[in-house]
Amino acid sequence: MTKALPFTAAGLARAIKGVELAGRYVIGVRPDGTLIVGDKPLETASMIPLERHNAPASKWEDQGA
C-alpha cells in the first residue's frame, strides 16, 4: 500500500513563490517536500565533474608507499 505525499505541487509552487518574493533562491527540494534555500543562485558550472588525468592506469597505482 502506498502513502500519500505530505505535499502537493500547488503547495510547493506557493512555497517557492514565497521564497522568491523574500529575495532568496530555491536550490533544491528534498524528498519530503522541504525546500533548500540559499542567498544566491546555485552555480551550475560548479556541478560539472572535473576530468582526471588521461594517463593509462599503472598496475602499481593501487599499491601504497
PASEBA-1860 file (N, C-alpha, C; in nm, 3 decimals):
! residues 65
1> MTKALPFT> 0.084/-0.118/0.000/0.000/0.000/0.000/0.089/0.124/0.000 ~ 0.052/0.224/-0.075/0.132/0.346/-0.083/0.076/0.452/0.011 ~ 0.161/0.543/0.047/0.124/0.650/0.139/0.115/0.781/0.060 ~ 0.020/0.864/0.091/0.005/0.993/0.024/0.123/1.084/0.056 ~ 0.164/1.162/-0.040/0.273/1.257/-0.019/0.229/1.365/0.080 ~ 0.322/1.413/0.163/0.287/1.517/0.260/0.282/1.658/0.197 ~ 0.297/1.667/0.067/0.295/1.796/-0.002/0.233/1.779/-0.139 ~ 0.193/1.889/-0.198/0.136/1.888/-0.333/0.217/1.981/-0.422
9> AAGLARAI> 0.197/1.968/-0.552/0.265/2.057/-0.647/0.224/2.202/-0.622 ~ 0.095/2.224/-0.593/0.047/2.360/-0.568/0.111/2.417/-0.440 ~ 0.125/2.333/-0.338/0.188/2.378/-0.214/0.335/2.414/-0.234 ~ 0.404/2.332/-0.313/0.544/2.363/-0.344/0.555/2.492/-0.424 ~ 0.465/2.510/-0.521/0.468/2.633/-0.603/0.448/2.756/-0.516 ~ 0.356/2.749/-0.419/0.333/2.862/-0.329/0.457/2.888/-0.244 ~ 0.517/2.783/-0.193/0.637/2.799/-0.110/0.752/2.859/-0.190 ~ 0.771/2.812/-0.313/0.878/2.864/-0.399/0.854/3.012/-0.429
17> KGVELAGR> 0.730/3.047/-0.457/0.697/3.188/-0.485/0.728/3.275/-0.362 ~ 0.696/3.224/-0.244/0.725/3.298/-0.121/0.875/3.317/-0.099 ~ 0.952/3.214/-0.130/1.098/3.224/-0.117/1.151/3.330/-0.212 ~ 1.102/3.329/-0.336/1.148/3.426/-0.435/1.106/3.568/-0.399 ~ 0.987/3.583/-0.345/0.943/3.716/-0.302/1.027/3.768/-0.185 ~ 1.082/3.678/-0.106/1.168/3.716/0.006/1.310/3.748/-0.040 ~ 1.337/3.734/-0.171/1.469/3.766/-0.223/1.570/3.654/-0.209 ~ 1.523/3.532/-0.184/1.610/3.417/-0.171/1.594/3.327/-0.293
25> YVIGVRPD> 1.674/3.221/-0.299/1.672/3.130/-0.413/1.650/2.987/-0.366 ~ 1.567/2.914/-0.439/1.546/2.773/-0.410/1.658/2.696/-0.479 ~ 1.735/2.622/-0.400/1.847/2.546/-0.452/1.805/2.402/-0.481 ~ 1.710/2.352/-0.405/1.665/2.214/-0.425/1.543/2.184/-0.342 ~ 1.491/2.063/-0.363/1.375/2.014/-0.289/1.409/1.874/-0.238 ~ 1.393/1.852/-0.109/1.417/1.721/-0.051/1.297/1.630/-0.078 ~ 1.316/1.499/-0.066/1.205/1.406/-0.094/1.081/1.427/-0.007 ~ 1.099/1.487/0.112/0.983/1.510/0.198/0.914/1.643/0.168
33> GTLIVGDK> 0.961/1.716/0.064/0.900/1.842/0.024/0.965/1.965/0.084 ~ 1.066/1.948/0.166/1.137/2.060/0.226/1.218/2.132/0.119 ~ 1.206/2.266/0.116/1.283/2.345/0.021/1.421/2.375/0.079 ~ 1.522/2.365/-0.006/1.658/2.404/0.032/1.678/2.543/-0.025 ~ 1.703/2.639/0.062/1.705/2.780/0.024/1.846/2.836/0.043 ~ 1.887/2.925/-0.049/2.017/2.990/-0.039/2.007/3.138/-0.065 ~ 2.115/3.209/-0.032/2.121/3.353/-0.053/2.150/3.391/-0.197 ~ 2.213/3.299/-0.270/2.245/3.325/-0.409/2.213/3.201/-0.492
41> PLETASMI> 2.191/3.218/-0.621/2.156/3.102/-0.703/2.271/3.002/-0.712 ~ 2.236/2.878/-0.733/2.334/2.772/-0.746/2.407/2.788/-0.879 ~ 2.539/2.782/-0.875/2.618/2.791/-0.997/2.626/2.652/-1.059 ~ 2.563/2.633/-1.173/2.562/2.501/-1.235/2.699/2.461/-1.287 ~ 2.785/2.557/-1.312/2.920/2.525/-1.360/2.999/2.450/-1.254 ~ 2.966/2.472/-1.127/3.038/2.403/-1.020/2.996/2.257/-1.008 ~ 2.891/2.217/-1.077/2.842/2.080/-1.071/2.902/1.990/-1.179 ~ 2.979/2.048/-1.271/3.040/1.970/-1.379/3.162/1.897/-1.323
49> PLERHNAP> 3.167/1.766/-1.339/3.282/1.694/-1.284/3.411/1.731/-1.357 ~ 3.518/1.737/-1.280/3.648/1.768/-1.338/3.706/1.643/-1.402 ~ 3.775/1.661/-1.513/3.837/1.547/-1.578/3.965/1.510/-1.505 ~ 3.989/1.384/-1.494/4.111/1.334/-1.432/4.219/1.326/-1.538 ~ 4.340/1.292/-1.497/4.448/1.279/-1.594/4.414/1.168/-1.694 ~ 4.463/1.178/-1.812/4.431/1.082/-1.917/4.535/0.973/-1.931 ~ 4.630/0.967/-1.842/4.733/0.863/-1.849/4.671/0.728/-1.816 ~ 4.715/0.623/-1.883/4.661/0.491/-1.851/4.702/0.449/-1.709
57> ASKWEDQG> 4.615/0.373/-1.646/4.642/0.329/-1.510/4.759/0.230/-1.508 ~ 4.841/0.245/-1.407/4.954/0.154/-1.388/4.908/0.037/-1.302 ~ 4.969/-0.080/-1.322/4.932/-0.193/-1.237/4.980/-0.171/-1.093 ~ 5.069/-0.074/-1.073/5.121/-0.044/-0.940/5.049/0.074/-0.875 ~ 4.953/0.133/-0.943/4.890/0.254/-0.896/4.819/0.236/-0.761 ~ 4.762/0.120/-0.737/4.687/0.100/-0.615/4.775/0.053/-0.499 ~ 4.904/0.040/-0.519/4.995/-0.006/-0.414/5.037/0.113/-0.328 ~ 5.029/0.097/-0.196/5.069/0.204/-0.104/5.219/0.218/-0.098
65> A> 5.264/0.332/-0.052/5.409/0.358/-0.043/5.469/0.301/0.081
END
